[in-house]
Amino acid sequence: MKKLLGIVVLCLLMSSNAYANQQFKVELKNCGKMSSSGGYRAANVYFIDATNKSAASYKITHVAFYTKNNELMSLRPQHETLGSFQRTNLMITQSKMIHSMLDKVVIMCEEF
């Protein structure tokens, strides 16, 4: 009986981590020579990597979350400035969203 209970508990623990690191695409809009290697989600927190590969400085103004049908799920203001040849890791908490529907994140910038 103890072995069976141990197996059930182990299965529950392993199944809860199945969606812990969901990866998604990242697109950049009006961001010049900035790039992103993508992003991933852990629980309700989204982690996005962005690198400025130019001498110009850019300000990240908004981050948009889209479904596979290109429907806007959420639009969040963001206040992050990237200097020339600088890298940043954005950490965005999104608690009121159906995470399984997310397809891509769009980062919107303006030259600073």
C-alpha positions as CSV (number, residue, x, y, z in Angstrom):
1,M,0.0,0.0,0.0
2,K,2.9,2.4,0.8
3,K,4.5,1.6,-2.6
4,L,1.2,2.4,-4.4
5,L,0.8,5.6,-2.5
6,G,4.4,6.6,-3.3
7,I,3.9,5.9,-7.0
8,V,0.7,8.0,-7.1
9,V,2.4,10.9,-5.4
10,L,5.4,10.6,-7.7
11,C,3.2,10.6,-10.8
12,L,1.3,13.7,-9.5
13,L,4.6,15.6,-8.9
14,M,5.9,14.7,-12.3
15,S,2.7,15.6,-14.2
16,S,2.6,19.1,-12.6
17,N,6.0,19.9,-14.0
18,A,5.0,18.9,-17.6
19,Y,4.0,22.5,-18.5
20,A,6.5,24.3,-16.2
21,N,8.8,25.4,-19.0
22,Q,6.6,26.2,-22.0
23,Q,8.6,27.8,-24.8
24,F,7.2,30.4,-27.2
25,K,8.3,32.5,-30.2
26,V,9.4,36.1,-29.7
27,E,9.0,38.8,-32.4
28,L,10.4,42.3,-32.3
29,K,8.6,45.3,-33.8
30,N,10.4,48.6,-34.5
31,C,13.4,47.4,-32.6
32,G,16.1,47.9,-35.2
33,K,18.9,45.4,-34.9
34,M,17.6,43.9,-31.7
35,S,17.3,40.1,-31.5
36,S,15.8,37.6,-29.1
37,S,16.6,33.9,-28.7
38,G,13.0,33.2,-27.6
39,G,11.4,32.9,-24.2
40,Y,9.9,30.4,-21.8
41,R,7.3,30.3,-19.1
42,A,7.6,29.0,-15.6
43,A,4.2,29.0,-13.7
44,N,2.8,32.6,-14.3
45,V,6.1,34.2,-15.1
46,Y,7.4,34.8,-18.7
47,F,11.1,35.1,-19.2
48,I,12.2,36.8,-22.5
49,D,15.8,37.4,-23.6
50,A,16.5,40.5,-25.8
51,T,19.8,41.8,-27.1
52,N,20.5,45.1,-28.8
53,K,23.1,44.6,-31.5
54,S,23.4,48.2,-32.7
55,A,25.0,51.5,-31.5
56,A,21.5,53.0,-31.1
57,S,19.6,52.8,-27.8
58,Y,16.0,51.4,-27.8
59,K,13.2,51.6,-25.2
60,I,10.9,48.6,-24.9
61,T,7.4,50.2,-24.7
62,H,5.0,47.3,-24.8
63,V,4.9,43.5,-24.7
64,A,1.9,41.8,-26.4
65,F,0.8,38.2,-26.0
66,Y,-0.9,36.5,-29.0
67,T,-2.7,33.2,-29.7
68,K,-2.1,30.8,-32.6
69,N,-5.0,32.6,-34.5
70,N,-3.1,35.9,-34.1
71,E,-5.6,37.3,-31.5
72,L,-4.3,39.6,-28.9
73,M,-4.6,38.1,-25.4
74,S,-2.8,40.8,-23.4
75,L,-0.9,44.0,-23.9
76,R,1.3,45.2,-21.2
77,P,3.3,48.4,-20.9
78,Q,7.0,47.8,-20.3
79,H,9.7,50.4,-19.4
80,E,13.0,48.9,-20.2
81,T,15.8,50.8,-22.0
82,L,18.6,48.9,-23.9
83,G,21.7,50.9,-24.5
84,S,24.0,50.1,-27.4
85,F,25.2,46.5,-27.5
86,Q,23.3,45.7,-24.3
87,R,21.4,42.6,-23.3
88,T,18.4,42.2,-20.9
89,N,16.2,39.5,-19.6
90,L,12.5,40.6,-19.2
91,M,10.5,38.9,-16.4
92,I,6.8,39.5,-16.9
93,T,4.1,38.1,-14.5
94,Q,0.8,37.2,-16.3
95,S,-1.6,35.6,-13.9
96,K,-5.0,36.1,-15.6
97,M,-4.4,34.5,-18.9
98,I,-4.9,31.0,-20.4
99,H,-1.3,30.1,-20.9
100,S,-1.8,27.1,-23.1
101,M,-3.3,29.3,-25.8
102,L,-0.1,31.4,-26.1
103,D,1.7,31.2,-29.4
104,K,4.0,34.2,-29.6
105,V,5.1,37.3,-27.7
106,V,5.7,40.6,-29.6
107,I,8.1,43.2,-28.1
108,M,7.4,46.7,-29.3
109,C,10.2,49.3,-29.2
110,E,11.1,52.9,-30.1
111,E,14.5,54.4,-30.7
112,F,15.7,56.3,-27.6
